[in-house]
Amino acid sequence: MTTPYIRTEEHCCEVAWFDDLCGGDTAFLGVPDPNRRSTYEHCTEIVQLAEELGYDNILLPTSYMLGQETIPFAGAAAAQTTGINLLTAVRTGEIHPPMLARHLATLDHMLKGRLTVNIINSDLPGLKEDPEYRYKRCEEVIQILRQAWTNDRIEHHGEVYPHFSMDAGPVKPFQKNGGPLLYFGGISPGSKEIAAKHSDVFLMWPEPEQALRDTMEEVAQRAMYYNRIIDFGLRIHVIVRETEEEARAYAKHIMSRFDPDGYNLKHLAQDSRSAGVLRQDEVRNTLADADDFVEPNLWMGIGRARSGCGGAIVGNPKQVLDKLHNYMYMGIRAFILSGYPLKEEAEHFAKWVLPYLPQVRLNRLQHRID
């Protein structure tokens, strides 16, 4: 049973896939795959396949690793796609905020309203920054974006960005009523507060269902304090096969060459010691069975080999569909999915599960586009 300030009135979901801009696409976790390197060509094939298969959105992540930079890639993908939304990740502080507003507004016009934005609040590459400073910078960047997209002028007086007084005409996006949706995640108190005040969709990583409920309740109550109701999303991997036995066997297969003392993509990522990653490690270490399942059909073994999202829904089509419906009944209306390898798993999910989900576009549902 959810509370009135968590949206459950429409049982529906936006289903996104994941693109390999930061590297890591592979047939075996922990084993670099030269056939699936994060090239422009490979990443373009993934986004075009996701569109062809019927996904609503696709996450273009950002990280200082071998691969593709997000905003230039999104600009190129705008000309290579016609229907899918692009969830473009932006780390706050990297681009001067009024110009970031202009970058994103330009993308939104190129995409004719198919832009969604994943706000990232992490250390700038090469730096170790004070968390409180990062939270303040992130909040001010979002405030400037909102003003730029909705007001006639940008009038901002902050601590990180002390004084902006300028015309907002050059940075108006294609979408209305606030501009592109802002997706934001993080489990620290500072991140939850920013999400409650400013985000449109609060993103979570895999945990047992009760833990997700608790997080949703907390963030929803924080948002209610600011007279806001926000959507919730889940970033999670998926392995679906005709039978549960086949799906579980495949989970073991992709981990079969993983050497915890050898090459490990997890430790190359800047966020490998973030609160969210450490929380998933804690869940696996305290709740998992011998096969790394922490509840029925929720496998946390991926977190041994990669940073960020460390869990997967594993099962037959009915089990995966039932799990997603459980999440929807909780109030989750956005799923960002992936699997290994990315193209092959996108096809499996599109065959067995995607046609049976009540799909929506959240930016349409939230009246940003007609």
C-alpha positions as CSV (number, residue, x, y, z in Angstrom):
1,M,0.0,0.0,0.0
2,T,1.5,3.3,-1.1
3,T,0.8,6.8,0.3
4,P,-1.2,9.4,-1.6
5,Y,1.9,11.4,-2.6
6,I,3.4,8.5,-4.6
7,R,1.8,8.3,-8.1
8,T,-0.1,5.0,-8.5
9,E,-3.2,6.3,-10.2
10,E,-2.0,5.0,-13.6
11,H,-0.5,1.6,-13.8
12,C,2.1,2.2,-16.5
13,C,5.8,2.5,-17.2
14,E,8.4,4.1,-19.4
15,V,10.8,1.4,-20.5
16,A,14.3,2.5,-21.4
17,W,17.4,0.6,-22.5
18,F,21.0,1.4,-21.8
19,D,23.8,2.4,-24.3
20,D,27.4,1.6,-23.9
21,L,29.0,5.1,-24.0
22,C,31.3,4.3,-21.0
23,G,32.5,0.9,-22.1
24,G,31.8,-2.4,-20.5
25,D,29.6,-4.2,-23.0
26,T,30.7,-7.8,-22.9
27,A,29.7,-11.4,-23.2
28,F,31.4,-12.3,-19.9
29,L,31.6,-10.0,-16.9
30,G,35.1,-9.0,-16.0
31,V,36.5,-9.9,-19.5
32,P,37.1,-7.0,-21.9
33,D,35.4,-7.7,-25.2
34,P,37.1,-6.3,-28.3
35,N,34.1,-7.1,-30.4
36,R,31.9,-4.8,-28.3
37,R,34.2,-1.8,-27.7
38,S,32.5,1.5,-26.9
39,T,32.9,3.0,-30.4
40,Y,30.6,5.5,-32.1
41,E,29.5,2.7,-34.4
42,H,28.7,0.2,-31.7
43,C,26.8,2.8,-29.5
44,T,24.8,4.0,-32.5
45,E,23.8,0.4,-33.4
46,I,22.5,0.0,-29.8
47,V,20.4,3.1,-29.8
48,Q,19.0,2.3,-33.3
49,L,18.2,-1.3,-32.2
50,A,16.5,-0.1,-29.0
51,E,14.3,2.3,-31.2
52,E,13.5,-0.5,-33.6
53,L,12.5,-2.9,-30.8
54,G,10.1,-0.4,-29.2
55,Y,11.8,1.0,-26.2
56,D,10.6,4.4,-25.0
57,N,13.9,5.9,-23.9
58,I,17.6,5.1,-23.8
59,L,20.2,6.1,-21.2
60,L,23.3,7.8,-22.5
61,P,25.6,7.6,-19.4
62,T,28.6,9.8,-18.6
63,S,31.9,8.7,-17.1
64,Y,35.6,9.5,-17.6
65,M,36.4,6.2,-19.2
66,L,37.2,5.0,-22.7
67,G,34.1,5.5,-24.8
68,Q,31.9,8.3,-26.1
69,E,31.1,11.7,-24.6
70,T,27.4,12.1,-23.9
71,I,26.2,15.4,-25.4
72,P,28.1,15.2,-28.7
73,F,26.9,11.6,-29.1
74,A,23.3,12.7,-28.3
75,G,23.6,15.3,-31.0
76,A,24.7,12.7,-33.5
77,A,22.0,10.3,-32.4
78,A,19.3,12.9,-33.0
79,A,19.9,12.6,-36.7
80,Q,20.1,8.8,-36.5
81,T,16.7,8.2,-34.7
82,T,13.1,9.4,-35.1
83,G,11.1,8.1,-32.2
84,I,13.1,7.1,-29.1
85,N,13.8,9.5,-26.3
86,L,17.4,10.1,-25.3
87,L,18.1,10.2,-21.5
88,T,21.3,12.2,-21.7
89,A,23.5,12.2,-18.6
90,V,25.0,15.5,-17.5
91,R,27.5,15.9,-14.6
92,T,26.8,19.3,-13.0
93,G,29.8,21.7,-12.9
94,E,31.4,20.5,-16.2
95,I,29.7,23.2,-18.4
96,H,29.0,26.8,-17.5
97,P,25.3,26.6,-16.4
98,P,23.7,29.1,-18.9
99,M,25.6,27.4,-21.7
100,L,24.6,24.0,-20.4
101,A,21.0,25.2,-20.7
102,R,21.7,26.2,-24.2
103,H,23.4,22.9,-25.1
104,L,20.4,21.0,-23.8
105,A,17.8,23.3,-25.4
106,T,19.6,22.9,-28.7
107,L,19.5,19.1,-28.3
108,D,15.8,19.3,-27.4
109,H,15.0,21.2,-30.6
110,M,17.1,18.7,-32.7
111,L,15.1,15.9,-31.1
112,K,11.8,17.7,-31.3
113,G,11.1,17.1,-27.6
114,R,12.7,13.6,-27.3
115,L,15.2,14.8,-24.8
116,T,15.3,13.7,-21.2
117,V,18.1,14.6,-18.8
118,N,19.9,12.5,-16.2
119,I,21.5,14.9,-13.7
120,I,24.7,13.5,-12.2
121,N,26.1,14.9,-8.9
122,S,29.5,13.4,-8.6
123,D,33.1,14.6,-8.3
124,L,34.4,16.2,-11.5
125,P,36.9,13.8,-13.2
126,G,40.3,14.1,-11.6
127,L,39.1,15.8,-8.5
128,K,38.0,14.8,-5.0
129,E,35.4,17.3,-3.9
130,D,33.6,18.2,-0.7
131,P,30.1,16.5,-0.8
132,E,28.4,19.5,0.6
133,Y,29.9,21.7,-2.1
134,R,28.8,19.3,-4.8
135,Y,25.2,19.3,-3.5
136,K,25.2,23.0,-3.5
137,R,26.7,23.2,-7.0
138,C,24.2,20.6,-8.3
139,E,21.2,22.4,-6.8
140,E,22.3,25.8,-8.3
141,V,22.9,24.3,-11.7
142,I,19.3,22.9,-11.7
143,Q,17.9,26.2,-10.5
144,I,19.6,28.0,-13.4
145,L,18.4,25.4,-15.9
146,R,14.9,25.8,-14.7
147,Q,15.0,29.6,-14.9
148,A,16.6,29.5,-18.3
149,W,14.0,27.2,-19.7
150,T,10.9,28.8,-18.1
151,N,11.5,32.5,-17.4
152,D,12.3,35.6,-19.5
153,R,15.5,36.1,-17.5
154,I,18.0,34.2,-15.5
155,E,18.3,35.9,-12.1
156,H,20.5,33.8,-9.9
157,H,22.4,34.7,-6.7
158,G,24.1,31.7,-5.2
159,E,27.2,30.6,-3.4
160,V,28.8,28.6,-6.2
161,Y,27.5,30.8,-9.0
162,P,27.3,34.2,-7.3
163,H,25.5,36.4,-9.9
164,F,23.7,35.8,-13.1
165,S,21.4,38.5,-14.6
166,M,20.8,37.8,-18.2
167,D,18.2,37.2,-20.9
168,A,16.9,33.7,-21.1
169,G,15.6,34.0,-24.7
170,P,18.6,32.1,-26.3
171,V,18.1,29.0,-24.2
172,K,14.4,28.1,-24.6
173,P,13.8,24.3,-25.2
174,F,11.3,22.6,-27.5
175,Q,9.4,21.1,-24.6
176,K,7.1,23.2,-22.5
177,N,5.9,23.4,-18.8
178,G,9.5,23.3,-17.4
179,G,11.5,21.8,-20.3
180,P,13.0,18.4,-20.5
181,L,12.3,16.0,-17.5
182,L,15.2,15.8,-15.0
183,Y,16.0,12.3,-13.7
184,F,18.2,12.2,-10.6
185,G,19.4,9.5,-8.2
186,G,21.4,9.0,-5.0
187,I,20.8,7.6,-1.5
188,S,22.7,10.2,0.6
189,P,20.5,12.7,2.5
190,G,21.9,15.5,0.4
191,S,21.0,13.7,-2.9
192,K,17.5,12.9,-1.6
193,E,16.9,16.5,-0.7
194,I,17.9,17.8,-4.1
195,A,15.7,15.1,-5.8
196,A,12.7,16.1,-3.6
197,K,13.1,19.8,-4.4
198,H,14.0,19.7,-8.1
199,S,13.8,16.3,-9.9
200,D,11.0,15.0,-12.0
201,V,12.0,11.3,-11.7
202,F,14.0,9.9,-8.7
203,L,16.1,7.0,-9.9
204,M,17.1,4.1,-7.6
205,W,19.4,1.1,-7.9
206,P,18.4,-2.5,-7.1
207,E,17.5,-3.4,-3.6
208,P,14.9,-5.7,-2.0
209,E,11.4,-4.4,-2.5
210,Q,10.9,-3.2,1.1
211,A,14.1,-1.2,0.9
212,L,12.9,0.5,-2.3
213,R,9.5,1.2,-0.6
214,D,11.3,2.8,2.3
215,T,13.4,5.0,0.0
216,M,10.3,6.0,-2.0
217,E,8.4,6.9,1.1
218,E,11.2,9.1,2.4
219,V,11.8,10.9,-0.9
220,A,8.1,11.4,-1.5
221,Q,7.6,12.9,1.9
222,R,10.5,15.3,1.4
223,A,9.0,16.3,-2.0
224,M,5.6,16.8,-0.3
225,Y,7.2,19.3,2.0
226,Y,7.9,21.4,-1.1
227,N,4.4,20.8,-2.5
228,R,5.7,18.5,-5.2
229,I,4.9,15.0,-6.4
230,I,7.6,13.2,-8.3
231,D,7.9,10.0,-10.3
232,F,10.2,7.1,-9.4
233,G,12.4,5.0,-11.6
234,L,14.6,1.9,-11.2
235,R,17.8,1.3,-13.1
236,I,18.3,-2.5,-13.2
237,H,19.7,-5.3,-15.4
238,V,17.5,-8.1,-16.7
239,I,18.0,-11.7,-17.8
240,V,14.9,-13.3,-19.3
241,R,14.7,-16.8,-20.8
242,E,12.0,-19.3,-21.6
243,T,12.5,-21.0,-18.3
244,E,13.8,-19.8,-14.9
245,E,16.4,-22.6,-15.0
246,E,17.8,-21.2,-18.3
247,A,17.9,-17.6,-16.9
248,R,19.7,-18.6,-13.8
249,A,22.1,-20.7,-15.8
250,Y,22.9,-17.7,-18.0
251,A,23.6,-15.6,-14.9
252,K,26.2,-18.1,-13.9
253,H,27.5,-18.2,-17.5
254,I,28.2,-14.5,-17.7
255,M,30.1,-14.6,-14.4
256,S,32.0,-17.8,-15.2
257,R,35.2,-16.0,-16.2
258,F,35.1,-13.3,-13.6
259,D,38.3,-13.1,-11.5
260,P,37.9,-10.9,-8.4
261,D,41.7,-10.5,-8.2
262,G,42.1,-9.8,-11.9
263,Y,40.7,-7.2,-14.3
264,N,37.6,-5.6,-12.7
265,L,35.7,-2.8,-14.5
266,K,34.1,-1.9,-11.1
267,H,37.3,-0.5,-9.8
268,L,38.0,1.6,-12.9
269,A,34.8,3.6,-12.4
270,Q,34.9,6.8,-10.5
271,D,31.7,6.0,-8.5
272,S,32.9,2.6,-7.3
273,R,33.0,3.9,-3.7
274,S,29.8,5.9,-3.9
275,A,27.1,5.5,-1.2
276,G,24.8,3.8,-3.7
277,V,27.4,1.2,-4.8
278,L,28.4,0.5,-1.2
279,R,24.7,0.0,-0.2
280,Q,24.3,-2.6,-3.0
281,D,27.5,-4.3,-1.8
282,E,26.0,-4.4,1.7
283,V,22.7,-5.9,0.5
284,R,24.6,-8.6,-1.3
285,N,27.0,-9.3,1.5
286,T,24.2,-9.6,4.2
287,L,21.2,-11.0,2.4
288,A,22.3,-13.0,-0.6
289,D,22.2,-16.8,-0.9
290,A,25.0,-18.9,-2.3
291,D,24.0,-17.8,-5.8
292,D,23.8,-14.1,-4.9
293,F,20.0,-13.8,-5.0
294,V,18.6,-11.5,-2.2
295,E,14.9,-12.2,-2.9
296,P,13.0,-14.2,-5.5
297,N,14.2,-13.3,-9.0
298,L,16.5,-10.5,-7.8
299,W,20.2,-11.4,-8.4
300,M,22.9,-9.1,-7.1
301,G,25.9,-10.9,-8.5
302,I,26.5,-8.3,-11.2
303,G,27.7,-5.9,-8.5
304,R,30.8,-8.0,-8.0
305,A,32.0,-7.1,-11.5
306,R,30.8,-3.6,-12.3
307,S,30.0,-0.3,-10.6
308,G,26.7,1.5,-10.7
309,C,23.7,-0.7,-11.0
310,G,24.6,-4.1,-9.5
311,G,21.5,-6.2,-9.7
312,A,19.3,-8.0,-12.2
313,I,15.8,-9.4,-12.5
314,V,16.4,-13.0,-13.5
315,G,13.6,-15.4,-14.5
316,N,11.2,-16.6,-17.1
317,P,8.9,-14.1,-19.0
318,K,6.1,-14.4,-16.4
319,Q,8.4,-14.0,-13.5
320,V,10.1,-10.9,-15.0
321,L,6.8,-9.4,-15.9
322,D,5.3,-10.0,-12.4
323,K,8.4,-8.4,-10.8
324,L,8.0,-5.3,-13.0
325,H,4.3,-5.2,-12.1
326,N,5.2,-5.4,-8.4
327,Y,7.4,-2.4,-8.9
328,M,4.7,-0.5,-10.7
329,Y,2.2,-1.2,-7.9
330,M,4.7,0.4,-5.6
331,G,4.7,3.5,-7.7
332,I,7.7,3.0,-10.0
333,R,6.9,4.3,-13.5
334,A,10.3,4.3,-15.2
335,F,12.6,1.4,-15.8
336,I,16.1,1.7,-17.3
337,L,17.1,-1.8,-18.3
338,S,20.2,-3.5,-19.6
339,G,21.9,-6.9,-19.9
340,Y,25.0,-8.6,-21.2
341,P,25.6,-8.3,-24.1
342,L,23.5,-5.2,-24.6
343,K,22.1,-5.9,-28.1
344,E,21.3,-9.5,-27.5
345,E,19.6,-8.9,-24.2
346,A,17.6,-6.0,-25.6
347,E,16.2,-8.5,-28.2
348,H,15.4,-11.1,-25.5
349,F,13.5,-8.6,-23.4
350,A,11.7,-7.1,-26.4
351,K,10.6,-10.6,-27.5
352,W,9.5,-12.0,-24.1
353,V,8.3,-9.1,-22.0
354,L,8.2,-5.6,-23.6
355,P,5.0,-6.2,-25.6
356,Y,3.1,-7.0,-22.4
357,L,4.0,-3.9,-20.5
358,P,1.7,-0.8,-20.3
359,Q,4.2,1.6,-21.9
360,V,4.1,5.4,-21.7
361,R,6.5,8.4,-22.3
362,L,6.8,10.2,-19.0
363,N,7.5,13.5,-20.7
364,R,4.2,13.1,-22.5
365,L,2.4,12.0,-19.3
366,Q,3.8,15.1,-17.5
367,H,2.7,17.4,-20.3
368,R,6.1,18.5,-21.6
369,I,5.0,17.5,-25.2
370,D,1.6,17.0,-26.8
